[in-house]
């Protein structure tokens, strides 16, 4: 009835107000330390500083690439020169993530189907000299994809602890399909971490467990030795297996079919001998077959004790004066586009930001690429057909020309 419709309408209005209020309060709770979408054209050059440590460093250009979801929103910094080192960075107000979550996020598009090169970012302290940024510059965090050949297709997570760099021990595979992908690193005050690709978790754990920051909590007891009668050999020689009598054959034998060359001079070359050839009956060194060891007791469990050198550190996750984000990479084939940089303390805000940027343009980007591929294939098909048509016409013309000349010769004879 009317009352029901009125109540339903009121509920919808209330829901909308709640959503609007949540949207308004959400960003207020988040602290955004750095956000870069390159939406103001050439002004990016005022915020990003090229390194000058080498005279031939590669240059970036602002572009959405060959295919994109939105011609403006998808513009980012693209590497533009092959076989070059690149070094560029942008500064923001220094902060510490002590007691806070740290989220580092950005998009990478290997439009060129990269064969060898980096797609990662580095986070630096405030004392970085941006004009001298190089591979030797001290950084806090290195994060993102790295591809080289068929073996290296991984996501780096390298963290600085007491001025020593520690790579993650877990393998994380990166995306290699040529489309834009969203990479997110989350480091929390409870010393847990999470790596996401396209807003989906691909790795997580505890910093202390998955990085070699600290000595192990437990070590083998140095005062205890494995018992002398402990048998940990899985297989042994079969005592009943004996070597066959006809086994021992030499590896090489004389080639008795060979004849001394007629021009062989013993005085010059020495006494002639038959050459040695591989013996087809040679079977190698004999070894008895292996059987399961009936006395096998398994791997000896070395007793463990607390490591006296281990000291817990609950501040591994935190850094002071975080102030610069940079691209310090090498690329053989240029064309990678970096965009939608974000550094914040709010995981939800980062996920929403990813959905509103990469999430909204990824579908149209793939559609445009597929359409371009189909159009290129159609152009190639038309060109191929035209090529064969022209060849056929020329061949037909030559054939007809030959027939005309053959027809003219009998007429000349009659005349």
C-alpha positions in Angstrom: 0.0 0.0 0.0 0.9 3.7 0.0 2.5 3.3 3.5 4.8 0.6 2.3 5.9 2.6 -0.7 6.6 5.6 1.5 8.6 3.5 3.9 10.6 1.9 1.1 11.3 5.4 -0.4 12.5 6.6 3.0 14.8 3.7 3.3 16.3 4.3 -0.2 16.9 8.0 0.7 18.5 7.0 4.0 20.7 4.5 2.2 21.8 7.1 -0.3 22.6 9.6 2.4 24.6 7.0 4.3 26.6 6.2 1.1 27.2 9.9 0.4 28.3 10.5 4.0 30.6 7.4 3.9 32.1 8.6 0.7 32.6 12.1 2.2 34.2 10.8 5.4 36.2 8.0 3.8 38.9 10.2 2.2 39.0 12.4 5.4 40.1 9.4 7.4 42.9 8.6 4.8 46.1 10.5 4.7 47.4 10.9 1.2 51.1 11.6 1.2 51.5 11.5 -2.6 49.2 11.1 -5.5 50.1 11.6 -9.2 47.8 11.0 -12.2 49.4 13.4 -14.7 46.1 15.1 -15.5 47.5 18.6 -16.0 49.5 18.1 -19.1 53.1 19.3 -19.3 53.1 20.6 -15.6 54.3 17.1 -14.5 57.8 18.4 -15.5 57.7 20.8 -12.6 57.1 18.0 -10.1 59.4 15.3 -11.5 63.1 15.9 -11.6 65.5 14.1 -14.0 68.7 12.8 -12.6 71.9 14.1 -14.2 74.3 11.5 -12.9 74.9 10.3 -16.4 74.7 12.4 -19.6 72.8 9.8 -21.7 69.9 8.8 -19.4 66.7 8.0 -21.2 63.8 10.5 -21.4 60.1 10.0 -20.5 57.2 11.3 -22.5 53.6 11.9 -21.3 51.2 9.6 -23.3 48.4 7.1 -23.0 50.1 4.9 -25.5 48.9 3.1 -28.6 45.8 1.7 -26.9 44.0 2.9 -23.8 40.7 3.1 -21.9 40.6 6.9 -21.7 42.9 9.2 -23.8 43.4 11.6 -20.8 43.0 9.6 -17.7 45.4 6.9 -19.0 48.3 9.3 -19.7 51.4 8.5 -17.8 55.2 8.6 -18.0 56.4 6.4 -20.8 60.0 5.3 -21.4 60.9 6.5 -24.9 64.4 5.3 -25.8 65.7 1.7 -26.2 68.7 0.3 -24.2 68.8 3.2 -21.7 69.0 3.8 -18.0 66.2 6.0 -16.6 66.3 8.0 -13.4 63.6 10.4 -12.4 61.9 11.3 -9.1 59.2 13.4 -7.4 59.4 14.9 -3.9 56.6 15.3 -1.3 56.4 16.4 2.3 58.4 14.1 4.6 56.5 11.7 6.9 57.1 8.7 9.1 54.9 5.6 8.9 55.6 4.7 12.5 52.3 3.4 14.1 50.6 3.6 10.7 49.9 1.5 7.7 52.0 2.3 4.6 50.5 1.7 1.1 52.5 2.2 -2.1 50.5 1.8 -5.3 50.8 2.6 -9.0 50.0 1.2 -12.4 52.4 -0.3 -15.0 51.7 -0.9 -18.6 54.4 -2.8 -20.6 52.8 -1.9 -23.9 55.9 -3.0 -25.8 55.6 -6.5 -24.4 58.9 -5.9 -22.6 61.7 -8.4 -23.1 64.1 -7.1 -20.5 63.7 -4.2 -18.1 62.4 -2.9 -14.8 59.0 -1.6 -14.0 59.5 -1.0 -10.2 59.5 2.1 -8.1 61.8 3.2 -5.2 60.9 5.1 -2.1 63.7 7.4 -0.7 64.4 9.4 2.4 64.3 13.2 2.4 68.1 13.6 2.0 68.1 12.1 -1.5 69.9 14.4 -4.0 67.5 14.0 -6.9 69.9 15.4 -9.5 72.3 12.6 -8.6 69.7 9.8 -8.3 71.3 6.5 -9.5 71.4 2.8 -8.7 73.8 3.6 -5.8 71.3 6.0 -4.1 70.2 4.7 -0.7 66.5 3.8 -0.7 64.0 2.5 1.8 61.7 0.4 -0.4 61.9 -1.1 -3.9 58.7 -2.5 -5.2 57.3 -3.7 -8.5 57.7 -5.9 -11.6 61.0 -6.8 -13.2 61.2 -8.8 -16.4 64.2 -10.2 -18.3 63.9 -13.1 -20.7 62.1 -16.3 -19.8 63.6 -16.7 -16.3 63.0 -13.3 -14.6 59.3 -12.4 -14.4 58.9 -11.4 -10.7 57.7 -8.7 -8.4 60.4 -7.2 -6.3 59.9 -6.4 -2.6 63.2 -5.1 -1.2 63.2 -3.4 2.2 66.0 -1.5 3.9 66.7 -2.4 7.4 69.7 -0.8 9.2 71.2 0.3 5.9 71.1 -3.2 4.5 68.8 -4.3 1.7 66.7 -7.4 2.2 64.7 -9.0 -0.7 61.6 -11.0 0.0 62.1 -14.8 0.2 58.8 -15.6 -1.5 58.7 -15.7 -5.3 55.9 -13.4 -6.7 55.2 -13.5 -10.4 54.3 -10.3 -12.3 52.0 -9.7 -15.2 53.4 -9.9 -18.7 50.5 -9.5 -21.1 51.1 -5.9 -22.2 48.0 -4.4 -20.5 47.9 -1.9 -17.6 48.1 -3.6 -14.2 47.8 -2.2 -10.6 50.5 -3.0 -8.2 50.0 -2.5 -4.4 52.3 -3.0 -1.4 50.9 -2.8 2.1 53.1 -2.7 5.2 51.3 -2.6 8.5 52.4 -1.7 12.1 51.8 -5.3 13.2 54.7 -6.1 10.9 52.5 -7.9 8.4 52.6 -7.2 4.7 50.5 -7.8 1.6 51.2 -7.6 -2.1 48.3 -7.1 -4.5 48.1 -7.1 -8.3 44.9 -5.7 -9.8 43.4 -5.4 -6.3 43.8 -9.1 -5.7 46.2 -10.4 -3.0 49.1 -12.5 -4.5 51.4 -12.7 -1.4 51.2 -11.9 2.3 52.9 -12.8 5.6 55.0 -11.4 8.4 58.1 -9.3 7.7 60.2 -11.2 10.2 59.3 -14.5 8.7 59.6 -13.7 5.0 62.7 -11.4 5.1 66.1 -12.1 6.7 66.1 -9.0 8.9 66.9 -10.7 12.1 68.8 -13.8 13.2 66.6 -16.9 13.6 64.8 -17.3 16.9 65.9 -20.9 17.2 69.2 -22.5 16.4 70.6 -26.1 16.5 72.0 -26.9 20.0 75.8 -26.9 19.4 76.3 -29.2 22.4 74.4 -32.0 20.9 75.8 -34.3 18.2 74.0 -36.9 16.1 74.3 -40.4 17.5 77.0 -42.5 15.8 74.5 -45.3 15.2 71.9 -43.0 13.6 71.5 -44.2 10.0 70.0 -41.5 7.7 70.9 -43.1 4.4 67.7 -43.8 2.4 69.2 -46.3 0.0 72.2 -48.6 0.1 74.1 -50.9 -2.2 72.4 -54.3 -2.7 74.8 -56.8 -1.0 73.5 -59.6 -3.1 74.2 -57.8 -6.4 77.4 -59.0 -8.1 79.3 -57.7 -11.1 78.8 -59.8 -14.2 81.9 -61.7 -15.4 81.8 -60.1 -18.8 81.4 -56.6 -17.5 85.1 -55.4 -17.6 85.8 -54.2 -21.1 88.3 -51.5 -22.0 86.8 -48.1 -23.0 89.1 -47.9 -26.1 90.4 -50.7 -28.4 92.8 -50.8 -31.4 91.3 -50.4 -34.8 92.8 -53.5 -36.4 91.2 -52.7 -39.7 93.4 -49.6 -40.1 96.4 -49.8 -42.4 99.7 -48.0 -42.2 99.7 -45.1 -44.7 102.1 -45.6 -47.7 103.8 -42.2 -47.1 104.4 -42.9 -43.3 108.1 -42.3 -42.5 109.1 -44.1 -39.2 112.2 -42.0 -39.0 110.2 -38.8 -39.1 106.9 -39.8 -37.5 108.0 -42.6 -35.2 106.8 -46.2 -35.2 103.2 -46.5 -36.6 100.5 -48.0 -34.4 96.9 -48.8 -35.0 94.6 -46.0 -33.9 92.4 -46.4 -30.9 88.6 -46.4 -31.2 85.6 -46.4 -28.8 84.9 -50.0 -27.7 81.2 -50.7 -28.4 81.2 -53.3 -25.6 82.4 -50.8 -23.0 79.7 -50.5 -20.2 81.3 -48.0 -17.9 82.1 -48.4 -14.2 80.0 -51.1 -12.5 77.9 -50.1 -9.5 75.7 -52.4 -7.5 72.0 -51.6 -7.7 70.4 -49.6 -4.9 67.8 -50.9 -2.5 65.9 -49.3 0.4 68.0 -49.2 3.6 66.2 -51.4 6.2 68.0 -49.5 9.0 66.9 -46.0 7.7 65.7 -43.9 10.7 64.9 -40.7 8.8 66.5 -37.3 9.1 68.0 -36.8 12.6 66.0 -34.0 14.4 68.7 -31.8 15.8 67.5 -30.3 19.1 66.9 -26.6 19.0 67.6 -23.9 21.6 66.8 -20.2 21.8 69.2 -18.2 19.7 71.2 -15.9 22.2 71.8 -13.5 19.2 68.2 -13.0 18.5 66.6 -9.8 19.7 63.0 -8.9 18.6 62.5 -5.6 16.8 58.9 -4.4 16.5 59.9 -1.4 14.4 61.1 -3.2 11.3 58.2 -1.9 9.3 58.8 1.8 10.1 60.8 4.5 8.2 61.6 8.1 9.0 61.4 11.0 6.6 59.9 9.2 3.7 59.9 12.0 1.0 60.7 10.9 -2.5 59.4 8.4 -5.0 61.5 7.5 -8.0 61.9 5.4 -11.2 65.5 4.1 -11.4 65.4 1.4 -14.1 67.0 -0.1 -17.1 65.1 -1.1 -20.2 66.2 -2.8 -23.4 63.0 -2.1 -25.3 61.2 1.1 -24.2 57.5 1.7 -24.0 56.5 1.1 -20.4 53.9 3.6 -19.0 53.8 4.5 -15.3 50.7 6.1 -13.9 48.3 6.5 -10.9 51.0 6.8 -8.2 49.6 6.7 -4.7 51.2 6.7 -1.2 48.7 6.7 1.7 48.0 5.2 5.1 44.6 3.8 4.2 44.1 0.4 2.5 40.5 1.0 1.6 41.2 4.4 0.1 44.0 2.8 -2.0 41.7 0.0 -3.2 38.9 2.5 -4.1 41.5 4.7 -5.9 42.6 1.7 -7.9 39.1 0.8 -8.8 38.3 4.4 -9.9 41.4 4.7 -12.1 42.7 1.3 -13.4 39.4 -0.4 -12.7 37.4 1.9 -14.9 39.7 2.0 -17.9 41.1 -1.6 -18.0 38.1 -3.0 -19.9 38.0 -0.3 -22.6 41.8 -0.6 -22.9 41.6 -4.3 -23.7 38.7 -3.7 -26.1 40.7 -1.0 -28.0 43.7 -3.3 -28.2 41.7 -6.2 -29.6 40.0 -3.9 -32.1 43.4 -2.5 -33.2 44.8 -6.0 -33.6 41.8 -7.1 -35.7 42.1 -4.0 -37.8 45.8 -4.6 -38.4 45.2 -8.2 -39.3 42.5 -7.1 -41.8 44.9 -4.5 -43.3 47.6 -7.2 -43.6 45.0 -9.6 -45.3 44.0 -6.9 -47.8 47.6 -6.0 -48.6 48.4 -9.7 -49.0 45.4 -10.2 -51.4 46.4 -7.1 -53.4 50.0 -8.3 -53.7 48.9 -11.7 -55.0 46.4 -10.1 -57.4 49.0 -7.9 -58.9 51.4 -10.8 -59.3 48.6 -12.8 -61.0 47.8 -9.9 -63.3 51.5 -9.5 -64.3 51.8 -13.2 -64.9 48.6 -13.2 -67.0 49.9 -10.2 -69.0 53.2 -12.0 -69.7 51.3 -15.1 -70.8 48.9 -13.2 -73.1 51.9 -11.2 -74.5 53.6 -14.5 -75.4 50.5 -15.8 -77.1 50.2 -12.6 -79.2 53.8 -13.0 -80.4 53.2 -16.6 -81.2 50.1 -15.7 -83.3 52.0 -13.0 -85.2 54.7 -15.4 -86.5 52.4 -17.6 -88.8 50.9 -14.4 -90.3 54.4 -13.2 -91.2 55.1 -16.5 -93.0 51.9 -16.3 -95.0 52.7 -12.8 -96.1 
